[in-house]
Amino acid sequence: MSEQMDSRMLRDAFGAFPTGVVAVAAQVDGRLMGLAASSFTSVSLEPPLVSFAVAKGSTTWPELRRAKQLGVTVLAEDHGALCRQLAGPSQERFTGVAFEITDSGAVMLTEGIAQYDCTVREELEAGDHIIVLLQLHAVVVRSRGQPLIFHRSEFGRLRPQK
């Protein structure tokens, strides 16, 4: 990396763009597995596709990707602590968290704004991350509430313009 573009500068530049935060979760071999991702985005309406990125060094993703289907839940503006919990020790990620498990094993957090039932369509290597392209099979909008925003390495909220 050049002196003009070191990792701190890149983090600051990437952090200037706010993103929403999702939980990606499933039941794998009878165990609840999940992670938080702030790189979630819609990709296509036809076919219905979304994506997120996960670090190549993730110890959760190799296990989670074995699930038949994944649940993706859009976290609400008051879910900052939940997001940190999902990034914490794996055995504590779902402690005290209300969730539903679909027949296919996708895990949906019941307090989220929206839920997506997905399968992995493709994984693309992208530097130190993997971009995961997901095919949607079902969606539910639970609330018209505001999403949790990740901006400049902090959680925030949307503020409507007047």
C-alpha positions as CSV (number, residue, x, y, z in Angstrom):
1,M,0.0,0.0,0.0
2,S,1.3,3.4,-0.8
3,E,2.2,6.1,1.8
4,Q,-0.7,8.2,0.4
5,M,-3.2,5.4,1.1
6,D,-2.4,3.4,4.3
7,S,-4.9,1.2,6.1
8,R,-5.9,3.9,8.6
9,M,-6.6,6.3,5.8
10,L,-8.6,3.7,3.9
11,R,-10.7,2.9,7.1
12,D,-11.4,6.6,7.5
13,A,-12.4,6.9,3.8
14,F,-14.6,3.8,3.8
15,G,-16.1,4.8,7.1
16,A,-17.3,8.1,5.6
17,F,-20.0,6.1,3.8
18,P,-22.8,5.0,6.2
19,T,-24.2,1.5,6.0
20,G,-26.9,-0.5,7.6
21,V,-26.2,-3.5,9.7
22,V,-27.6,-7.0,9.4
23,A,-27.4,-10.3,11.3
24,V,-26.7,-13.3,9.2
25,A,-27.7,-16.5,11.0
26,A,-28.6,-20.2,10.7
27,Q,-28.8,-23.4,12.7
28,V,-25.9,-25.6,11.7
29,D,-25.6,-29.1,13.1
30,G,-28.0,-28.2,15.8
31,R,-26.0,-25.1,16.8
32,L,-27.0,-21.4,16.4
33,M,-24.4,-19.6,14.3
34,G,-24.4,-16.0,13.3
35,L,-22.5,-12.8,12.6
36,A,-23.1,-9.1,12.1
37,A,-22.3,-7.5,8.7
38,S,-22.3,-3.8,7.9
39,S,-21.6,-4.4,4.2
40,F,-25.1,-5.6,3.3
41,T,-26.6,-4.3,0.1
42,S,-29.4,-5.0,-2.3
43,V,-28.2,-6.2,-5.7
44,S,-31.0,-7.2,-8.0
45,L,-34.8,-7.4,-8.2
46,E,-34.8,-10.1,-10.9
47,P,-33.6,-12.4,-9.7
48,P,-33.9,-11.2,-6.1
49,L,-30.3,-10.9,-4.9
50,V,-28.5,-9.3,-1.9
51,S,-24.9,-9.4,-0.8
52,F,-22.6,-8.9,2.2
53,A,-18.9,-9.1,2.7
54,V,-17.1,-11.1,5.4
55,A,-13.4,-11.1,6.3
56,K,-11.4,-14.1,5.0
57,G,-10.2,-14.6,8.6
58,S,-13.7,-15.1,10.0
59,T,-14.0,-18.3,11.9
60,T,-17.8,-18.2,11.8
61,W,-18.3,-17.9,8.1
62,P,-16.8,-21.4,7.2
63,E,-19.3,-23.0,9.6
64,L,-22.3,-20.7,8.7
65,R,-21.9,-21.2,5.0
66,R,-22.6,-24.9,5.4
67,A,-26.2,-24.1,6.3
68,K,-28.9,-25.1,3.8
69,Q,-30.4,-21.6,4.1
70,L,-29.4,-18.4,5.9
71,G,-31.5,-15.8,7.7
72,V,-30.6,-12.2,7.2
73,T,-32.2,-9.7,9.6
74,V,-32.0,-5.9,9.2
75,L,-31.2,-4.6,12.7
76,A,-33.1,-1.7,14.2
77,E,-31.7,1.6,15.4
78,D,-31.7,0.4,19.0
79,H,-29.7,-2.8,18.3
80,G,-26.2,-1.5,18.8
81,A,-25.6,-3.7,21.8
82,L,-27.1,-6.7,19.9
83,C,-24.7,-6.0,17.0
84,R,-21.7,-6.0,19.4
85,Q,-23.1,-9.3,21.0
86,L,-23.2,-10.9,17.5
87,A,-19.6,-9.9,17.0
88,G,-18.6,-11.4,20.4
89,P,-17.9,-14.9,21.6
90,S,-19.8,-17.4,19.5
91,Q,-21.4,-19.2,22.5
92,E,-22.9,-15.9,23.7
93,R,-24.2,-14.5,20.4
94,F,-27.8,-15.5,20.9
95,T,-28.1,-15.2,24.7
96,G,-31.3,-13.3,25.5
97,V,-32.1,-12.8,21.8
98,A,-35.6,-13.5,20.5
99,F,-35.4,-15.5,17.2
100,E,-37.3,-17.9,15.0
101,I,-35.9,-20.8,13.1
102,T,-37.4,-21.7,9.7
103,D,-37.9,-25.3,8.6
104,S,-34.8,-24.9,6.5
105,G,-32.7,-23.8,9.5
106,A,-32.5,-20.1,8.7
107,V,-32.5,-18.0,11.9
108,M,-34.4,-14.7,11.9
109,L,-34.2,-12.2,14.8
110,T,-37.8,-11.4,15.6
111,E,-37.1,-7.7,16.6
112,G,-35.5,-6.8,13.3
113,I,-37.0,-4.5,10.7
114,A,-36.9,-6.9,7.8
115,Q,-36.0,-10.6,7.3
116,Y,-34.7,-12.4,4.3
117,D,-34.6,-16.2,3.8
118,C,-31.7,-16.9,1.5
119,T,-29.3,-19.4,0.0
120,V,-25.7,-18.7,-1.0
121,R,-25.6,-18.3,-4.8
122,E,-21.9,-17.4,-5.1
123,E,-18.8,-16.3,-3.2
124,L,-16.3,-13.9,-4.8
125,E,-12.8,-13.4,-3.4
126,A,-12.2,-9.7,-3.0
127,G,-8.9,-8.8,-1.3
128,D,-9.0,-9.6,2.4
129,H,-12.8,-10.3,2.2
130,I,-15.3,-12.6,0.5
131,I,-18.3,-11.1,-1.1
132,V,-21.3,-13.4,-0.5
133,L,-24.1,-13.2,-3.1
134,L,-27.4,-14.5,-1.7
135,Q,-30.5,-15.6,-3.6
136,L,-33.7,-14.5,-1.8
137,H,-36.5,-17.1,-1.3
138,A,-38.8,-15.2,1.1
139,V,-38.9,-11.7,2.7
140,V,-40.9,-10.3,5.6
141,V,-41.0,-6.6,6.6
142,R,-41.6,-6.6,10.4
143,S,-41.5,-2.9,11.1
144,R,-41.3,0.5,9.5
145,G,-38.8,1.5,12.1
146,Q,-35.4,3.0,11.5
147,P,-32.3,0.9,10.8
148,L,-29.1,0.7,12.8
149,I,-26.5,2.7,10.9
150,F,-22.7,2.1,11.0
151,H,-20.8,5.3,10.3
152,R,-17.2,6.2,11.1
153,S,-16.8,3.1,13.3
154,E,-19.8,4.0,15.4
155,F,-23.5,3.2,15.5
156,G,-25.9,5.9,14.7
157,R,-29.4,6.7,13.5
158,L,-31.1,8.2,10.5
159,R,-32.5,11.7,11.0
160,P,-35.2,12.7,8.5
161,Q,-34.7,15.9,6.7
162,K,-37.3,18.6,7.0
